Amino acid sequence: MPDFLIPFGPFHMVILHLPIGALTAIWFLEFLLEKNDEKHKNQATGLLHLLLLISCGLTVVLGLSYEEFGQYGDEIEQHRFWGLIFAGCIVATYLCYWIHRKLGKRSSKSVYMLALLAATITMVMTAHQGGELVHGKGFLSKPFQEEKRQAVAPAPFVDESSKESTDQARIVTQPTSTSALDAPMDDVMNGTDQFDPITAPIAMLEQKPQVLDPRIALFETSQTIFERNCYKCHGATKQKGGYRLDEQHSINLGGKSKLPAIVPGNVEQSELMYRMLLPHDDDDAMPPAEKDPVSSEDIDLVRQWIEAGAYWPDEAELSAAASDTVKLGDADTDQLIEQISRTGVKAEYNAWGDESIRIDLGVVGPGQLNEAIQQLSGFRNKLTWLDCSLLELPTNFFTQLQLFKNLERLHLDGSNVTDAQLTPLSKLPKLSYLNLYNTKVSDTGLKALQRCTSLQKVFLNHTLVTPAGINELKNTLPGMEVIHSSSSMN
C-alpha cells in the first residue's frame, strides 16, 4: 500500500459499517416497498448500490493499509481472504443490478438476487472473521455454550499430623500453563518487606483449600488438555484417523490403525500416549508438526489420568463436584484482570476456552502507566500477547519483559524503544511476532534481534534500518518474514 494511506488504516474500523448498512438497506427495499412505488424504489436502490460499491472499495483499501500496522498475526489472512471475496461479490452484484434494470426480465432478476445473496453470505463470513480478531475465537457462540470448568485443587497448609490423610484425599492437577508459581519466595520480598513488582510472582491472593475427588480432578484436567490440543481433529465435528476423545465410549475404540486411543491403566498400550511422546517432527506425532506440541507437564497429567484408570465420571458426579471447581481461567487470573483493568488497560483471555492472556497497554488511563506495568508481573506465565503501541515506556520495562517466558507477540510500534532495549528480547524463548513500526530502531538493533531465534515476523516500516541491515537479519534467521519498504526508511 502507498505510505500516505497507512496512517488512515485504523479508519477501517469505522468505514466497514457502511457496506454492512447499505447491504441491509438494499434487502429492506427489495422486499418491503410496494410495486406501485417502483420508481422511487429504483432510485433509492440504485443509489444504495453505488454507496455499497464505493464504501466496500474504501473499506478494503483501508483494511489493507491497517494490516501494515501489524496489529494482528497470521490469523488476519482469513479475514483478508473473505474480505476480498466479499468485494468481488459486491462488484458482481452492482453489475447484475444494472443489467436487470436494463433488461427487466425474470431471469436477470434471479441472477441479481443470487448475487445479492452471495454478497450477504460473504459479508457475514468476513464480519465473523474480523470480530474474532478483535474479541477472540468463539465470541459469538460463547453465550450459548455451557460454561466449561477445570478442576483446580491448590495444596492447603496442613500440619504433619494430618498431612498423610490429606494427601490421600486431594491431588494437585494445575498444569504449568495455568500460571504455575516458579519464582522463589525470596524474590517476593527484598529484605525490607517491600513488594517488588519486577520480580514478584503471581499475586498471592487468598485461596480457600479445596478438596476434590482426584479421579474427577484428573479427568477434568485431561479433558482441558484435549480440548486445547486435540478436539479440533478428534472431537464432535471431525475424527481424523477414526479417533474421538470427547466421548467415553469412543476413547477405547481403535481408529483406522485398529489400536485403541486409551487403554485404562495401561500407558504403554495407549496409542494416544505413544503419539504424544514421539518427536514433534515425526510423521505420526500428535499434534502434527504444524501445530504447537503438547507440553511435557500436560503429557504427564494425561499419563496420570490413564494410569489411574482413565476414570470418566457421569453427569451427576460432575454436577456434584462443580462446587469444588473453579472456572477455566482460574479465579486468581480473573482477579488480576479486574485489577489491571482499573488502570484503563484492556486485559482479556485470548479466546474462549484459552487460558492465555492478551494485554493492551496502549489504552491505559492518564498517569496510570507505571501502575499498570507493575501489575504485569502477575501474568508472567500466561501473558502471550502484549501491546505497547505509542507509549513512552520506562527504561526498566524491557528488563521486566524477560519474566514473560510465554510471550509470543509484542507490539512496540510508535514507542520510544531503542536499539539497546531490544537486547532483553533474546531471552524470550517463544517470541515469534514483533512490531517495531515507526520507531528509531536501526541496524544496531537488528543485530540484537539476530539472537531471537524464535522470531517469525517483524515489522520495520518507518524505522532507521537499511537494506543491508535487513539482509543481514534475513541471512541469520532465514525463516523470518520482514515487513518493510525501502521508501519508508528515514
C-alpha positions, 0 to 999 in steps of 0.5 A: 500500500502507498505510505500516505494511506497507512496512517488512515488504516485504523479508519477501517474500523469505522468505514466497514459499517457502511457496506454492512448498512447499505447491504441491509438497506438494499434487502429492506427495499427489495422486499418491503416497498410496494410495486406501485412505488417502483420508481422511487424504489429504483432510485433509492436502490440504485443509489444504495448500490453505488454507496455499497460499491464505493464504501466496500472499495474504501473499506478494503483499501483501508483494511489493507493499509491497517494490516501494515500496522501489524496489529494482528498475526497470521490469523488476519489472512482469513479475514483478508481472504473473505474480505476480498471475496466479499468485494468481488461479490459486491462488484458482481452484484452492482453489475447484475443490478444494472443489467436487470434494470436494463433488461427487466426480465425474470431471469436477470432478476434471479441472477441479481438476487443470487448475487445479492445473496452471495454478497450477504453470505460473504459479508457475514463470513468476513464480519465473523472473521474480523470480530474474532480478531478483535474479541477472540475465537468463539465470541459469538457462540460463547453465550450459548455454550455451557460454561466449561470448568477445570478442576483446580485443587491448590495444596492447603497448609496442613500440619504433619499430623494430618498431612498423610490423610490429606494427601490421600484425599486431594491431588494437585492437577494445575498444569504449568500453563495455568500460571504455575508459581516458579519464582522463589519466595525470596524474590517476593520480598527484598529484605525490607518487606517491600513488594517488588513488582519486577520480580514478584510472582503471581499475586498471592491472593487468598485461596480457600483449600479445596478438596476434590475427588482426584479421579474427577480432578484428573479427568477434568484436567485431561479433558482441558488438555484435549480440548486445547490440543486435540478436539479440533481433529478428534472431537464432535465435528471431525475424527481424523484417523477414526479417533474421538476423545470427547466421548467415553465410549469412543476413547477405547475404540481403535481408529483406522490403525485398529489400536485403541486411543486409551487403554485404562491403566495401561500407558504403554498400550495407549496409542494416544500416549505413544503419539504424544511422546514421539518427536514433534517432527515425526510423521505420526506425532500428535499434534502434527508438526504444524501445530504447537506440541503438547507440553511435557507437564500436560503429557504427564497429567494425561499419563496420570489420568490413564494410569489411574484408570482413565476414570470418566465420571457421569453427569451427576458426579460432575454436577456434584463436584462443580462446587469444588471447581473453579472456572477455566481461567482460574479465579486468581487470573480473573482477579488480576484482570479486574485489577489491571483493568482499573488502570484503563488497560484492556486485559482479556483471555485470548479466546474462549476456552484459552487460558492465555492472556492478551494485554493492551497497554496502549489504552491505559488511563492518564498517569496510570502507566507505571501502575499498570506495568507493575501489575504485569508481573502477575501474568508472567506465565500466561501473558502471550500477547502484549501491546505497547503501541505509542507509549513512552515506556520506562527504561526498566520495562524491557528488563521486566519483559524477560519474566514473560517466558510465554510471550509470543507477540509484542507490539512496540510500534510508535514507542520510544524503544531503542536499539539497546532495549531490544537486547532483553528480547533474546531471552524470550524463548517463544517470541515469534511476532514483533512490531517495531513500526515507526520507531528509531530502531536501526541496524544496531538493533537488528543485530540484537534481534539476530539472537531471537531465534524464535522470531517469525515476523517483524515489522520495520516500516518507518524505522532507521534500518537499511537494506543491508541491515535487513539482509543481514537479519534475513541471512541469520534467521532465514525463516523470518518474514520482514515487513518493510519498504525501502521508501519508508526508511528515514 
